[in-house]
Amino acid sequence: MLKYFGADVYLDSIYGLTPELLEKLGIRALIMDLDNTVAAYNTILPDDKVMEWFKTLRQAGIPIAVVSNNSEARVSRFCLPLGIPHFWEGGKPSPRIIRKAMEEIGAKPEYTAMVGDKLLTDVWGARRCGITAILVKPVGGRGIINYIRHKHKLKEVEKK
């Protein structure tokens, strides 16, 4: 069961995803969750730090799409200033919308990662698509117990 929900990479935030780390991991494309991954759930527009992070990755040639289970209004309002493909009401962990986003940015499973804060939507969705799963601590602390418990359980399993 753990194989479905175990992330390949754990990070404190999206800002740990640098072009250098992605190259080291063999990742050349990203599918991003929005709420509590890129920004807090109630953040309406991207701030300067988010804008700069997306710009840095795009300049490094890394295509990015956002896939969210939230509404069109929420996702579009946040993503339009970033100028990136975005998909709403995705039904994650269903692989359908993740695969559609991958197709939109020309990404193949062998070099794509899904980045999110939730095991049951983001990590499991990545597993169902055969792509790398990157789990980040939730922005704003929502869901942090999920992250900590899962990481702790994996450490216990690894010790055995």
N, C-alpha and C positions, 0 to 999 in steps of 0.2 A: 504494500500500500504506500509506503514512504516514497517509492520511486516515482509515483504520480505527483506527489506534492513537494518533493525535495527540489529546491532551486539549485542551479549549477553555480551561481554566484550570489553572494550576499553583500550589499553595500549600505552605507548609512544614508546615501541620497543619490539622486541622478548625477550630481556633480562629481561623483567618483568615476563616472563613465567618461573617460577622456579618449581622444583619438588613439593615444598610445596604448591604453588598456584594451580598447576594442581590437586593435591590431594584434596585440599579444594573445587575445582570446580567439582570434580568427573571425571576429564579428564585423560584417561590412554593411549591415542594415539593422534598423531598430523599429520595433513596434512598441509604442508607449501607451500605457494606461494614463489617464488624465488625473482623476480625483484622488488626492492623497498620495500620488506618485510624483507628478510634475508640479502640482500646486495643491494647496488645501482645498477641500470640497467647496468652500464658499468664496474662493478667489475668482473674481469675474474675468479679469484680464491678466495676461502674463506680465510679470514685472521685468525690470531691466536685467536681472540676473538670469532669469529663464530665457529671455530673448538672446542674451549673449551666449548661453550654453548651446541653444539650438543653432545659432549662427556659426559657432566654432565647429560643431559637428558637420554642418552642411558644407563649410569651407574645406573640411577634411574629406569631402566626398561621400559622407555617410547619409544615405537616404533615411528619412524618418516619417512614420505615419502614427497618428494617434487613434487608438481604438478604445471606446468607452461604452459602458452600459448606460450612461446618462443620456439626457434628451438632446435633440438636435440643437435647440436654442442654446443650451449650456455649452456644448462641445464646440459648436461653430463660433460662438462669440469669443471663446478663449483662443481657438486655433487660427482663425482668420488672420490676426495680426502676425502670426508666426509664418504664414504662407506655406503650411504643410497640409498634405492630405489628412483628412480626419473622418472618422466613422462613428456613428452614435447608435444607441440602442442595440448594441452589438450582440447581446445574449451570451457573453463569455460565461462559461468556458467553451461554448460551442466554437469549433474551429472555423466555421464558415466566414465570419467577419474578419478574423485574423488572416486567413488565406486571401480574402479579397483585398485587404490592405497590403499584403505582401505582393500581390499581383500588381497593384497600383504603383508601387515603388520599384518594381522589377527585382524583388528579392527572392532568393532561393533558401529553402530550409537549412541547408548545411552551413550558411553563414549569417543567419538571422537570429536575433534575440528578441524576446518579449520581456519588457521591463514593467514591473508592477509591484503593488504593495500587498496583494491578497493571494493566498494559497489557492482558494477554491475557484477563483476566476482567472487570475493572471498566470500563475504557475501551472495550474492544470490545463489551461488553454494552450500554453506553450507546449506542454507535453503532448497534447492531442494533435498538435501540428508538427511535431518532430523538430522543434526549434529550441535553442538555448533559453533557459528560464533565469532571469535576474530578478531577485527579490530585494526591494529597498524598504527601509523603515518608512512608515507612513508619515507624510508631511503633516504637521500639526498634532501628531501623537495618536490620532484615531487609528485603532487597530494595532497598536504597537505590541500588545500582549500576544497577538497571533504571530508576529515576527519573532519575538523573543522565545516563546514556547517552542516554536518549530526549530529554530536554530539550536536551542538547548537539547531537544530530543535527538537531533541529528548527531550532536557531539557525543551523546550517550551511546548511540548505536555504533559510531565510529570507534569508540573505546573497546567495544566487545570483540 
